[in-house]
Amino acid sequence: MPIKLWNKVTLFGVLWLAVMASSFWVVINSHNSRQLYAEYVDLQREEHRLRVESGKYLLEQSAWAEFGRIEKLAVEELEMRVPGLDEIVLVNP
């Protein structure tokens, strides 16, 4: 039983629309994928920059907390000193 001409045209039209919709979907997804990858690369750069900055802050923190520096500040600015044995008082709980 041959397919009528009208059914063939309708089938061709539906298939053509499906192909066009599919190709449009591929274009949109490719564009979104490129945008997401570019954002990913930017975030990786930002992560690297923040890691470097964090390392610098850790070095700075260790320099500020250096024992010799703290002792020097205590003696010079706060006029602190190590107490003598006769100045130490033991308190029992």
PDB file of N, CA, C and O in Angstrom:
ATOM      1  N   MET A   1       0.842  -1.170   0.000  1.00  0.00           N
ATOM      2  CA  MET A   1       0.000   0.000   0.000  1.00  0.00           C
ATOM      3  C   MET A   1       0.895   1.244   0.000  1.00  0.00           C
ATOM      4  O   MET A   1       1.555   1.517   1.003  1.00  0.00           O
ATOM      5  N   PRO A   2       0.931   1.978  -1.065  1.00  0.00           N
ATOM      6  CA  PRO A   2       1.811   3.141  -1.152  1.00  0.00           C
ATOM      7  C   PRO A   2       1.345   4.258  -0.209  1.00  0.00           C
ATOM      8  O   PRO A   2       0.156   4.444   0.052  1.00  0.00           O
ATOM      9  N   ILE A   3       2.347   4.983   0.281  1.00  0.00           N
ATOM     10  CA  ILE A   3       2.048   6.117   1.162  1.00  0.00           C
ATOM     11  C   ILE A   3       1.588   7.264   0.285  1.00  0.00           C
ATOM     12  O   ILE A   3       2.175   7.540  -0.761  1.00  0.00           O
ATOM     13  N   LYS A   4       0.547   7.917   0.716  1.00  0.00           N
ATOM     14  CA  LYS A   4       0.017   9.033  -0.058  1.00  0.00           C
ATOM     15  C   LYS A   4       1.009  10.183  -0.066  1.00  0.00           C
ATOM     16  O   LYS A   4       1.817  10.325   0.852  1.00  0.00           O
ATOM     17  N   LEU A   5       0.945  10.983  -1.079  1.00  0.00           N
ATOM     18  CA  LEU A   5       1.854  12.119  -1.241  1.00  0.00           C
ATOM     19  C   LEU A   5       1.763  13.073  -0.056  1.00  0.00           C
ATOM     20  O   LEU A   5       2.780  13.591   0.406  1.00  0.00           O
ATOM     21  N   TRP A   6       0.559  13.303   0.432  1.00  0.00           N
ATOM     22  CA  TRP A   6       0.369  14.212   1.570  1.00  0.00           C
ATOM     23  C   TRP A   6       1.105  13.684   2.807  1.00  0.00           C
ATOM     24  O   TRP A   6       1.714  14.466   3.537  1.00  0.00           O
ATOM     25  N   ASN A   7       1.057  12.386   3.050  1.00  0.00           N
ATOM     26  CA  ASN A   7       1.739  11.777   4.193  1.00  0.00           C
ATOM     27  C   ASN A   7       3.255  11.882   4.030  1.00  0.00           C
ATOM     28  O   ASN A   7       3.974  12.083   5.009  1.00  0.00           O
ATOM     29  N   LYS A   8       3.740  11.747   2.795  1.00  0.00           N
ATOM     30  CA  LYS A   8       5.179  11.871   2.555  1.00  0.00           C
ATOM     31  C   LYS A   8       5.654  13.296   2.838  1.00  0.00           C
ATOM     32  O   LYS A   8       6.695  13.494   3.465  1.00  0.00           O
ATOM     33  N   VAL A   9       4.894  14.281   2.375  1.00  0.00           N
ATOM     34  CA  VAL A   9       5.255  15.678   2.600  1.00  0.00           C
ATOM     35  C   VAL A   9       5.223  15.984   4.099  1.00  0.00           C
ATOM     36  O   VAL A   9       6.115  16.658   4.614  1.00  0.00           O
ATOM     37  N   THR A  10       4.216  15.500   4.786  1.00  0.00           N
ATOM     38  CA  THR A  10       4.104  15.725   6.229  1.00  0.00           C
ATOM     39  C   THR A  10       5.265  15.061   6.960  1.00  0.00           C
ATOM     40  O   THR A  10       5.865  15.665   7.850  1.00  0.00           O
ATOM     41  N   LEU A  11       5.584  13.827   6.592  1.00  0.00           N
ATOM     42  CA  LEU A  11       6.691  13.119   7.214  1.00  0.00           C
ATOM     43  C   LEU A  11       7.998  13.852   6.949  1.00  0.00           C
ATOM     44  O   LEU A  11       8.814  14.005   7.858  1.00  0.00           O
ATOM     45  N   PHE A  12       8.209  14.306   5.721  1.00  0.00           N
ATOM     46  CA  PHE A  12       9.419  15.059   5.380  1.00  0.00           C
ATOM     47  C   PHE A  12       9.492  16.355   6.203  1.00  0.00           C
ATOM     48  O   PHE A  12      10.555  16.705   6.714  1.00  0.00           O
ATOM     49  N   GLY A  13       8.385  17.052   6.328  1.00  0.00           N
ATOM     50  CA  GLY A  13       8.336  18.295   7.100  1.00  0.00           C
ATOM     51  C   GLY A  13       8.666  18.063   8.573  1.00  0.00           C
ATOM     52  O   GLY A  13       9.418  18.832   9.172  1.00  0.00           O
ATOM     53  N   VAL A  14       8.115  17.023   9.144  1.00  0.00           N
ATOM     54  CA  VAL A  14       8.381  16.705  10.559  1.00  0.00           C
ATOM     55  C   VAL A  14       9.851  16.340  10.738  1.00  0.00           C
ATOM     56  O   VAL A  14      10.494  16.801  11.681  1.00  0.00           O
ATOM     57  N   LEU A  15      10.377  15.528   9.854  1.00  0.00           N
ATOM     58  CA  LEU A  15      11.784  15.146   9.943  1.00  0.00           C
ATOM     59  C   LEU A  15      12.699  16.361   9.756  1.00  0.00           C
ATOM     60  O   LEU A  15      13.702  16.505  10.456  1.00  0.00           O
ATOM     61  N   TRP A  16      12.347  17.224   8.814  1.00  0.00           N
ATOM     62  CA  TRP A  16      13.137  18.434   8.588  1.00  0.00           C
ATOM     63  C   TRP A  16      13.139  19.321   9.832  1.00  0.00           C
ATOM     64  O   TRP A  16      14.189  19.835  10.218  1.00  0.00           O
ATOM     65  N   LEU A  17      11.988  19.505  10.458  1.00  0.00           N
ATOM     66  CA  LEU A  17      11.901  20.287  11.691  1.00  0.00           C
ATOM     67  C   LEU A  17      12.722  19.643  12.812  1.00  0.00           C
ATOM     68  O   LEU A  17      13.373  20.345  13.586  1.00  0.00           O
ATOM     69  N   ALA A  18      12.691  18.328  12.901  1.00  0.00           N
ATOM     70  CA  ALA A  18      13.472  17.627  13.932  1.00  0.00           C
ATOM     71  C   ALA A  18      14.963  17.830  13.714  1.00  0.00           C
ATOM     72  O   ALA A  18      15.706  18.052  14.670  1.00  0.00           O
ATOM     73  N   VAL A  19      15.402  17.757  12.477  1.00  0.00           N
ATOM     74  CA  VAL A  19      16.815  17.977  12.155  1.00  0.00           C
ATOM     75  C   VAL A  19      17.213  19.408  12.487  1.00  0.00           C
ATOM     76  O   VAL A  19      18.272  19.629  13.074  1.00  0.00           O
ATOM     77  N   MET A  20      16.390  20.379  12.127  1.00  0.00           N
ATOM     78  CA  MET A  20      16.698  21.783  12.398  1.00  0.00           C
ATOM     79  C   MET A  20      16.745  22.046  13.916  1.00  0.00           C
ATOM     80  O   MET A  20      17.638  22.737  14.405  1.00  0.00           O
ATOM     81  N   ALA A  21      15.786  21.494  14.640  1.00  0.00           N
ATOM     82  CA  ALA A  21      15.768  21.678  16.097  1.00  0.00           C
ATOM     83  C   ALA A  21      16.999  21.038  16.727  1.00  0.00           C
ATOM     84  O   ALA A  21      17.602  21.596  17.644  1.00  0.00           O
ATOM     85  N   SER A  22      17.363  19.869  16.228  1.00  0.00           N
ATOM     86  CA  SER A  22      18.547  19.181  16.745  1.00  0.00           C
ATOM     87  C   SER A  22      19.815  19.981  16.471  1.00  0.00           C
ATOM     88  O   SER A  22      20.671  20.093  17.349  1.00  0.00           O
ATOM     89  N   SER A  23      19.949  20.531  15.287  1.00  0.00           N
ATOM     90  CA  SER A  23      21.150  21.305  14.962  1.00  0.00           C
ATOM     91  C   SER A  23      21.189  22.593  15.777  1.00  0.00           C
ATOM     92  O   SER A  23      22.261  23.016  16.211  1.00  0.00           O
ATOM     93  N   PHE A  24      20.035  23.218  15.990  1.00  0.00           N
ATOM     94  CA  PHE A  24      19.979  24.416  16.829  1.00  0.00           C
ATOM     95  C   PHE A  24      20.408  24.079  18.257  1.00  0.00           C
ATOM     96  O   PHE A  24      21.143  24.844  18.882  1.00  0.00           O
ATOM     97  N   TRP A  25      19.955  22.948  18.768  1.00  0.00           N
ATOM     98  CA  TRP A  25      20.310  22.491  20.109  1.00  0.00           C
ATOM     99  C   TRP A  25      21.821  22.257  20.210  1.00  0.00           C
ATOM    100  O   TRP A  25      22.425  22.597  21.227  1.00  0.00           O
ATOM    101  N   VAL A  26      22.434  21.687  19.181  1.00  0.00           N
ATOM    102  CA  VAL A  26      23.883  21.447  19.169  1.00  0.00           C
ATOM    103  C   VAL A  26      24.634  22.769  19.199  1.00  0.00           C
ATOM    104  O   VAL A  26      25.625  22.890  19.920  1.00  0.00           O
ATOM    105  N   VAL A  27      24.197  23.747  18.447  1.00  0.00           N
ATOM    106  CA  VAL A  27      24.854  25.058  18.428  1.00  0.00           C
ATOM    107  C   VAL A  27      24.768  25.713  19.799  1.00  0.00           C
ATOM    108  O   VAL A  27      25.768  26.230  20.298  1.00  0.00           O
ATOM    109  N   ILE A  28      23.611  25.700  20.404  1.00  0.00           N
ATOM    110  CA  ILE A  28      23.429  26.315  21.727  1.00  0.00           C
ATOM    111  C   ILE A  28      24.292  25.614  22.774  1.00  0.00           C
ATOM    112  O   ILE A  28      24.942  26.275  23.584  1.00  0.00           O
ATOM    113  N   ASN A  29      24.301  24.289  22.762  1.00  0.00           N
ATOM    114  CA  ASN A  29      25.100  23.549  23.745  1.00  0.00           C
ATOM    115  C   ASN A  29      26.599  23.753  23.530  1.00  0.00           C
ATOM    116  O   ASN A  29      27.357  23.808  24.498  1.00  0.00           O
ATOM    117  N   SER A  30      27.029  23.866  22.292  1.00  0.00           N
ATOM    118  CA  SER A  30      28.446  24.135  22.024  1.00  0.00           C
ATOM    119  C   SER A  30      28.834  25.508  22.561  1.00  0.00           C
ATOM    120  O   SER A  30      29.897  25.671  23.161  1.00  0.00           O
ATOM    121  N   HIS A  31      27.978  26.479  22.344  1.00  0.00           N
ATOM    122  CA  HIS A  31      28.239  27.830  22.851  1.00  0.00           C
ATOM    123  C   HIS A  31      28.296  27.835  24.378  1.00  0.00           C
ATOM    124  O   HIS A  31      29.205  28.425  24.962  1.00  0.00           O
ATOM    125  N   ASN A  32      27.341  27.190  25.018  1.00  0.00           N
ATOM    126  CA  ASN A  32      27.327  27.111  26.486  1.00  0.00           C
ATOM    127  C   ASN A  32      28.559  26.388  27.013  1.00  0.00           C
ATOM    128  O   ASN A  32      29.130  26.777  28.032  1.00  0.00           O
ATOM    129  N   SER A  33      28.960  25.342  26.316  1.00  0.00           N
ATOM    130  CA  SER A  33      30.146  24.596  26.731  1.00  0.00           C
ATOM    131  C   SER A  33      31.392  25.468  26.661  1.00  0.00           C
ATOM    132  O   SER A  33      32.222  25.423  27.568  1.00  0.00           O
ATOM    133  N   ARG A  34      31.536  26.244  25.621  1.00  0.00           N
ATOM    134  CA  ARG A  34      32.693  27.146  25.496  1.00  0.00           C
ATOM    135  C   ARG A  34      32.680  28.208  26.580  1.00  0.00           C
ATOM    136  O   ARG A  34      33.724  28.539  27.143  1.00  0.00           O
ATOM    137  N   GLN A  35      31.507  28.742  26.874  1.00  0.00           N
ATOM    138  CA  GLN A  35      31.410  29.745  27.930  1.00  0.00           C
ATOM    139  C   GLN A  35      31.786  29.154  29.289  1.00  0.00           C
ATOM    140  O   GLN A  35      32.520  29.774  30.058  1.00  0.00           O
ATOM    141  N   LEU A  36      31.285  27.967  29.578  1.00  0.00           N
ATOM    142  CA  LEU A  36      31.596  27.323  30.850  1.00  0.00           C
ATOM    143  C   LEU A  36      33.082  26.994  30.961  1.00  0.00           C
ATOM    144  O   LEU A  36      33.670  27.125  32.035  1.00  0.00           O
ATOM    145  N   TYR A  37      33.687  26.571  29.859  1.00  0.00           N
ATOM    146  CA  TYR A  37      35.120  26.271  29.886  1.00  0.00           C
ATOM    147  C   TYR A  37      35.937  27.541  30.118  1.00  0.00           C
ATOM    148  O   TYR A  37      36.923  27.524  30.856  1.00  0.00           O
ATOM    149  N   ALA A  38      35.528  28.637  29.491  1.00  0.00           N
ATOM    150  CA  ALA A  38      36.231  29.909  29.704  1.00  0.00           C
ATOM    151  C   ALA A  38      36.101  30.338  31.165  1.00  0.00           C
ATOM    152  O   ALA A  38      37.065  30.820  31.759  1.00  0.00           O
ATOM    153  N   GLU A  39      34.926  30.168  31.737  1.00  0.00           N
ATOM    154  CA  GLU A  39      34.729  30.504  33.155  1.00  0.00           C
ATOM    155  C   GLU A  39      35.585  29.601  34.041  1.00  0.00           C
ATOM    156  O   GLU A  39      36.154  30.062  35.030  1.00  0.00           O
ATOM    157  N   TYR A  40      35.677  28.329  33.693  1.00  0.00           N
ATOM    158  CA  TYR A  40      36.499  27.376  34.438  1.00  0.00           C
ATOM    159  C   TYR A  40      37.970  27.796  34.426  1.00  0.00           C
ATOM    160  O   TYR A  40      38.641  27.749  35.457  1.00  0.00           O
ATOM    161  N   VAL A  41      38.462  28.203  33.265  1.00  0.00           N
ATOM    162  CA  VAL A  41      39.855  28.643  33.150  1.00  0.00           C
ATOM    163  C   VAL A  41      40.082  29.898  33.999  1.00  0.00           C
ATOM    164  O   VAL A  41      41.099  30.011  34.683  1.00  0.00           O
ATOM    165  N   ASP A  42      39.142  30.828  33.954  1.00  0.00           N
ATOM    166  CA  ASP A  42      39.255  32.043  34.768  1.00  0.00           C
ATOM    167  C   ASP A  42      39.291  31.695  36.259  1.00  0.00           C
ATOM    168  O   ASP A  42      40.072  32.272  37.016  1.00  0.00           O
ATOM    169  N   LEU A  43      38.453  30.760  36.672  1.00  0.00           N
ATOM    170  CA  LEU A  43      38.421  30.354  38.078  1.00  0.00           C
ATOM    171  C   LEU A  43      39.715  29.649  38.481  1.00  0.00           C
ATOM    172  O   LEU A  43      40.170  29.791  39.616  1.00  0.00           O
ATOM    173  N   GLN A  44      40.303  28.898  37.570  1.00  0.00           N
ATOM    174  CA  GLN A  44      41.590  28.264  37.872  1.00  0.00           C
ATOM    175  C   GLN A  44      42.674  29.318  38.067  1.00  0.00           C
ATOM    176  O   GLN A  44      43.504  29.201  38.968  1.00  0.00           O
ATOM    177  N   ARG A  45      42.665  30.352  37.216  1.00  0.00           N
ATOM    178  CA  ARG A  45      43.625  31.451  37.379  1.00  0.00           C
ATOM    179  C   ARG A  45      43.434  32.147  38.730  1.00  0.00           C
ATOM    180  O   ARG A  45      44.401  32.456  39.426  1.00  0.00           O
ATOM    181  N   GLU A  46      42.193  32.381  39.079  1.00  0.00           N
ATOM    182  CA  GLU A  46      41.890  33.033  40.359  1.00  0.00           C
ATOM    183  C   GLU A  46      42.348  32.159  41.532  1.00  0.00           C
ATOM    184  O   GLU A  46      42.885  32.663  42.519  1.00  0.00           O
ATOM    185  N   GLU A  47      42.132  30.852  41.414  1.00  0.00           N
ATOM    186  CA  GLU A  47      42.585  29.935  42.466  1.00  0.00           C
ATOM    187  C   GLU A  47      44.103  30.007  42.622  1.00  0.00           C
ATOM    188  O   GLU A  47      44.619  30.061  43.739  1.00  0.00           O
ATOM    189  N   HIS A  48      44.800  30.009  41.512  1.00  0.00           N
ATOM    190  CA  HIS A  48      46.261  30.080  41.560  1.00  0.00           C
ATOM    191  C   HIS A  48      46.714  31.388  42.208  1.00  0.00           C
ATOM    192  O   HIS A  48      47.616  31.391  43.046  1.00  0.00           O
ATOM    193  N   ARG A  49      46.088  32.490  41.819  1.00  0.00           N
ATOM    194  CA  ARG A  49      46.440  33.793  42.391  1.00  0.00           C
ATOM    195  C   ARG A  49      46.189  33.814  43.900  1.00  0.00           C
ATOM    196  O   ARG A  49      46.995  34.349  44.661  1.00  0.00           O
ATOM    197  N   LEU A  50      45.062  33.225  44.326  1.00  0.00           N
ATOM    198  CA  LEU A  50      44.749  33.202  45.754  1.00  0.00           C
ATOM    199  C   LEU A  50      45.712  32.294  46.531  1.00  0.00           C
ATOM    200  O   LEU A  50      46.060  32.591  47.674  1.00  0.00           O
ATOM    201  N   ARG A  51      46.136  31.197  45.914  1.00  0.00           N
ATOM    202  CA  ARG A  51      47.117  30.322  46.584  1.00  0.00           C
ATOM    203  C   ARG A  51      48.447  31.045  46.772  1.00  0.00           C
ATOM    204  O   ARG A  51      49.070  30.941  47.828  1.00  0.00           O
ATOM    205  N   VAL A  52      48.879  31.777  45.748  1.00  0.00           N
ATOM    206  CA  VAL A  52      50.126  32.545  45.850  1.00  0.00           C
ATOM    207  C   VAL A  52      49.993  33.596  46.941  1.00  0.00           C
ATOM    208  O   VAL A  52      50.896  33.764  47.761  1.00  0.00           O
ATOM    209  N   GLU A  53      48.871  34.301  46.951  1.00  0.00           N
ATOM    210  CA  GLU A  53      48.639  35.335  47.963  1.00  0.00           C
ATOM    211  C   GLU A  53      48.594  34.724  49.363  1.00  0.00           C
ATOM    212  O   GLU A  53      49.123  35.304  50.311  1.00  0.00           O
ATOM    213  N   SER A  54      47.974  33.572  49.492  1.00  0.00           N
ATOM    214  CA  SER A  54      47.912  32.889  50.788  1.00  0.00           C
ATOM    215  C   SER A  54      49.316  32.505  51.259  1.00  0.00           C
ATOM    216  O   SER A  54      49.633  32.641  52.440  1.00  0.00           O
ATOM    217  N   GLY A  55      50.144  32.031  50.348  1.00  0.00           N
ATOM    218  CA  GLY A  55      51.526  31.700  50.708  1.00  0.00           C
ATOM    219  C   GLY A  55      52.289  32.922  51.179  1.00  0.00           C
ATOM    220  O   GLY A  55      53.070  32.841  52.127  1.00  0.00           O
ATOM    221  N   LYS A  56      52.070  34.055  50.525  1.00  0.00           N
ATOM    222  CA  LYS A  56      52.735  35.291  50.951  1.00  0.00           C
ATOM    223  C   LYS A  56      52.291  35.681  52.355  1.00  0.00           C
ATOM    224  O   LYS A  56      53.108  36.094  53.178  1.00  0.00           O
ATOM    225  N   TYR A  57      50.987  35.550  52.626  1.00  0.00           N
ATOM    226  CA  TYR A  57      50.487  35.892  53.955  1.00  0.00           C
ATOM    227  C   TYR A  57      51.036  34.955  55.029  1.00  0.00           C
ATOM    228  O   TYR A  57      51.313  35.385  56.149  1.00  0.00           O
ATOM    229  N   LEU A  58      51.191  33.682  54.689  1.00  0.00           N
ATOM    230  CA  LEU A  58      51.768  32.744  55.656  1.00  0.00           C
ATOM    231  C   LEU A  58      53.217  33.116  55.971  1.00  0.00           C
ATOM    232  O   LEU A  58      53.640  33.053  57.126  1.00  0.00           O
ATOM    233  N   LEU A  59      53.975  33.501  54.947  1.00  0.00           N
ATOM    234  CA  LEU A  59      55.354  33.945  55.180  1.00  0.00           C
ATOM    235  C   LEU A  59      55.390  35.203  56.040  1.00  0.00           C
ATOM    236  O   LEU A  59      56.218  35.328  56.942  1.00  0.00           O
ATOM    237  N   GLU A  60      54.488  36.127  55.750  1.00  0.00           N
ATOM    238  CA  GLU A  60      54.441  37.361  56.526  1.00  0.00           C
ATOM    239  C   GLU A  60      54.054  37.067  57.975  1.00  0.00           C
ATOM    240  O   GLU A  60      54.609  37.647  58.908  1.00  0.00           O
ATOM    241  N   GLN A  61      53.100  36.162  58.144  1.00  0.00           N
ATOM    242  CA  GLN A  61      52.666  35.810  59.501  1.00  0.00           C
ATOM    243  C   GLN A  61      53.808  35.170  60.276  1.00  0.00           C
ATOM    244  O   GLN A  61      54.005  35.484  61.450  1.00  0.00           O
ATOM    245  N   SER A  62      54.558  34.286  59.649  1.00  0.00           N
ATOM    246  CA  SER A  62      55.671  33.648  60.350  1.00  0.00           C
ATOM    247  C   SER A  62      56.751  34.671  60.691  1.00  0.00           C
ATOM    248  O   SER A  62      57.412  34.552  61.724  1.00  0.00           O
ATOM    249  N   ALA A  63      56.936  35.671  59.835  1.00  0.00           N
ATOM    250  CA  ALA A  63      57.928  36.706  60.124  1.00  0.00           C
ATOM    251  C   ALA A  63      57.481  37.556  61.313  1.00  0.00           C
ATOM    252  O   ALA A  63      58.298  37.907  62.165  1.00  0.00           O
ATOM    253  N   TRP A  64      56.196  37.885  61.376  1.00  0.00           N
ATOM    254  CA  TRP A  64      55.693  38.701  62.481  1.00  0.00           C
ATOM    255  C   TRP A  64      55.710  37.925  63.794  1.00  0.00           C
ATOM    256  O   TRP A  64      55.852  38.527  64.859  1.00  0.00           O
ATOM    257  N   ALA A  65      55.571  36.617  63.741  1.00  0.00           N
ATOM    258  CA  ALA A  65      55.509  35.805  64.954  1.00  0.00           C
ATOM    259  C   ALA A  65      56.874  35.248  65.360  1.00  0.00           C
ATOM    260  O   ALA A  65      56.945  34.429  66.276  1.00  0.00           O
ATOM    261  N   GLU A  66      57.922  35.657  64.725  1.00  0.00           N
ATOM    262  CA  GLU A  66      59.263  35.171  65.031  1.00  0.00           C
ATOM    263  C   GLU A  66      59.616  35.513  66.477  1.00  0.00           C
ATOM    264  O   GLU A  66      59.383  36.631  66.937  1.00  0.00           O
ATOM    265  N   PHE A  67      60.181  34.534  67.187  1.00  0.00           N
ATOM    266  CA  PHE A  67      60.447  34.680  68.613  1.00  0.00           C
ATOM    267  C   PHE A  67      61.371  35.856  68.909  1.00  0.00           C
ATOM    268  O   PHE A  67      61.114  36.621  69.839  1.00  0.00           O
ATOM    269  N   GLY A  68      62.424  36.007  68.146  1.00  0.00           N
ATOM    270  CA  GLY A  68      63.380  37.097  68.379  1.00  0.00           C
ATOM    271  C   GLY A  68      62.724  38.462  68.244  1.00  0.00           C
ATOM    272  O   GLY A  68      63.029  39.374  69.013  1.00  0.00           O
ATOM    273  N   ARG A  69      61.842  38.613  67.289  1.00  0.00           N
ATOM    274  CA  ARG A  69      61.146  39.885  67.089  1.00  0.00           C
ATOM    275  C   ARG A  69      60.229  40.186  68.260  1.00  0.00           C
ATOM    276  O   ARG A  69      60.184  41.318  68.741  1.00  0.00           O
ATOM    277  N   ILE A  70      59.498  39.179  68.722  1.00  0.00           N
ATOM    278  CA  ILE A  70      58.582  39.374  69.848  1.00  0.00           C
ATOM    279  C   ILE A  70      59.353  39.713  71.114  1.00  0.00           C
ATOM    280  O   ILE A  70      58.952  40.589  71.881  1.00  0.00           O
ATOM    281  N   GLU A  71      60.464  39.014  71.327  1.00  0.00           N
ATOM    282  CA  GLU A  71      61.267  39.291  72.512  1.00  0.00           C
ATOM    283  C   GLU A  71      61.829  40.724  72.463  1.00  0.00           C
ATOM    284  O   GLU A  71      61.840  41.425  73.475  1.00  0.00           O
ATOM    285  N   LYS A  72      62.280  41.140  71.313  1.00  0.00           N
ATOM    286  CA  LYS A  72      62.817  42.490  71.152  1.00  0.00           C
ATOM    287  C   LYS A  72      61.730  43.542  71.438  1.00  0.00           C
ATOM    288  O   LYS A  72      61.985  44.530  72.127  1.00  0.00           O
ATOM    289  N   LEU A  73      60.532  43.326  70.911  1.00  0.00           N
ATOM    290  CA  LEU A  73      59.426  44.253  71.161  1.00  0.00           C
ATOM    291  C   LEU A  73      59.059  44.285  72.645  1.00  0.00           C
ATOM    292  O   LEU A  73      58.780  45.349  73.198  1.00  0.00           O
ATOM    293  N   ALA A  74      59.061  43.130  73.276  1.00  0.00           N
ATOM    294  CA  ALA A  74      58.714  43.069  74.698  1.00  0.00           C
ATOM    295  C   ALA A  74      59.720  43.847  75.532  1.00  0.00           C
ATOM    296  O   ALA A  74      59.331  44.561  76.456  1.00  0.00           O
ATOM    297  N   VAL A  75      60.979  43.723  75.229  1.00  0.00           N
ATOM    298  CA  VAL A  75      62.024  44.399  76.006  1.00  0.00           C
ATOM    299  C   VAL A  75      62.040  45.898  75.702  1.00  0.00           C
ATOM    300  O   VAL A  75      62.075  46.714  76.623  1.00  0.00           O
ATOM    301  N   GLU A  76      62.015  46.261  74.435  1.00  0.00           N
ATOM    302  CA  GLU A  76      62.184  47.663  74.062  1.00  0.00           C
ATOM    303  C   GLU A  76      60.916  48.496  74.250  1.00  0.00           C
ATOM    304  O   GLU A  76      60.978  49.595  74.800  1.00  0.00           O
ATOM    305  N   GLU A  77      59.785  47.993  73.808  1.00  0.00           N
ATOM    306  CA  GLU A  77      58.577  48.815  73.830  1.00  0.00           C
ATOM    307  C   GLU A  77      57.762  48.646  75.111  1.00  0.00           C
ATOM    308  O   GLU A  77      57.168  49.602  75.606  1.00  0.00           O
ATOM    309  N   LEU A  78      57.739  47.431  75.638  1.00  0.00           N
ATOM    310  CA  LEU A  78      56.922  47.179  76.827  1.00  0.00           C
ATOM    311  C   LEU A  78      57.747  47.135  78.110  1.00  0.00           C
ATOM    312  O   LEU A  78      57.209  47.000  79.210  1.00  0.00           O
ATOM    313  N   GLU A  79      59.054  47.250  77.946  1.00  0.00           N
ATOM    314  CA  GLU A  79      59.980  47.217  79.077  1.00  0.00           C
ATOM    315  C   GLU A  79      59.770  45.984  79.955  1.00  0.00           C
ATOM    316  O   GLU A  79      59.751  46.065  81.183  1.00  0.00           O
ATOM    317  N   MET A  80      59.616  44.867  79.301  1.00  0.00           N
ATOM    318  CA  MET A  80      59.452  43.599  80.027  1.00  0.00           C
ATOM    319  C   MET A  80      60.812  42.958  80.221  1.00  0.00           C
ATOM    320  O   MET A  80      61.766  43.259  79.505  1.00  0.00           O
ATOM    321  N   ARG A  81      60.886  42.052  81.217  1.00  0.00           N
ATOM    322  CA  ARG A  81      62.119  41.327  81.467  1.00  0.00           C
ATOM    323  C   ARG A  81      61.768  39.983  82.079  1.00  0.00           C
ATOM    324  O   ARG A  81      60.633  39.757  82.498  1.00  0.00           O
ATOM    325  N   VAL A  82      62.734  39.108  82.126  1.00  0.00           N
ATOM    326  CA  VAL A  82      62.534  37.799  82.747  1.00  0.00           C
ATOM    327  C   VAL A  82      62.615  37.992  84.254  1.00  0.00           C
ATOM    328  O   VAL A  82      63.573  38.597  84.735  1.00  0.00           O
ATOM    329  N   PRO A  83      61.628  37.492  85.030  1.00  0.00           N
ATOM    330  CA  PRO A  83      61.664  37.678  86.480  1.00  0.00           C
ATOM    331  C   PRO A  83      62.782  36.849  87.124  1.00  0.00           C
ATOM    332  O   PRO A  83      63.146  35.777  86.641  1.00  0.00           O
ATOM    333  N   GLY A  84      63.307  37.377  88.218  1.00  0.00           N
ATOM    334  CA  GLY A  84      64.321  36.635  88.976  1.00  0.00           C
ATOM    335  C   GLY A  84      63.664  35.545  89.805  1.00  0.00           C
ATOM    336  O   GLY A  84      62.446  35.529  89.980  1.00  0.00           O
ATOM    337  N   LEU A  85      64.492  34.626  90.317  1.00  0.00           N
ATOM    338  CA  LEU A  85      63.943  33.516  91.098  1.00  0.00           C
ATOM    339  C   LEU A  85      63.238  34.005  92.356  1.00  0.00           C
ATOM    340  O   LEU A  85      62.255  33.397  92.779  1.00  0.00           O
ATOM    341  N   ASP A  86      63.710  35.075  92.959  1.00  0.00           N
ATOM    342  CA  ASP A  86      63.070  35.587  94.173  1.00  0.00           C
ATOM    343  C   ASP A  86      61.744  36.297  93.878  1.00  0.00           C
ATOM    344  O   ASP A  86      60.985  36.584  94.804  1.00  0.00           O
ATOM    345  N   GLU A  87      61.453  36.583  92.603  1.00  0.00           N
ATOM    346  CA  GLU A  87      60.222  37.261  92.227  1.00  0.00           C
ATOM    347  C   GLU A  87      59.114  36.289  91.804  1.00  0.00           C
ATOM    348  O   GLU A  87      57.973  36.704  91.602  1.00  0.00           O
ATOM    349  N   ILE A  88      59.432  35.043  91.675  1.00  0.00           N
ATOM    350  CA  ILE A  88      58.463  34.034  91.216  1.00  0.00           C
ATOM    351  C   ILE A  88      57.697  33.513  92.435  1.00  0.00           C
ATOM    352  O   ILE A  88      58.310  33.112  93.425  1.00  0.00           O
ATOM    353  N   VAL A  89      56.373  33.515  92.370  1.00  0.00           N
ATOM    354  CA  VAL A  89      55.517  33.032  93.441  1.00  0.00           C
ATOM    355  C   VAL A  89      54.689  31.865  92.900  1.00  0.00           C
ATOM    356  O   VAL A  89      54.022  31.994  91.873  1.00  0.00           O
ATOM    357  N   LEU A  90      54.736  30.746  93.584  1.00  0.00           N
ATOM    358  CA  LEU A  90      53.952  29.564  93.210  1.00  0.00           C
ATOM    359  C   LEU A  90      52.622  29.625  93.938  1.00  0.00           C
ATOM    360  O   LEU A  90      52.592  29.868  95.144  1.00  0.00           O
ATOM    361  N   VAL A  91      51.526  29.412  93.233  1.00  0.00           N
ATOM    362  CA  VAL A  91      50.199  29.435  93.820  1.00  0.00           C
ATOM    363  C   VAL A  91      49.619  28.042  93.704  1.00  0.00           C
ATOM    364  O   VAL A  91      49.533  27.487  92.609  1.00  0.00           O
ATOM    365  N   ASN A  92      49.220  27.476  94.833  1.00  0.00           N
ATOM    366  CA  ASN A  92      48.589  26.147  94.829  1.00  0.00           C
ATOM    367  C   ASN A  92      47.098  26.295  94.580  1.00  0.00           C
ATOM    368  O   ASN A  92      46.472  27.219  95.099  1.00  0.00           O
ATOM    369  N   PRO A  93      46.529  25.401  93.798  1.00  0.00           N
ATOM    370  CA  PRO A  93      45.092  25.497  93.513  1.00  0.00           C
ATOM    371  C   PRO A  93      44.226  25.138  94.710  1.00  0.00           C
ATOM    372  O   PRO A  93      42.999  25.174  94.617  1.00  0.00           O
TER     373      PRO A  93
END
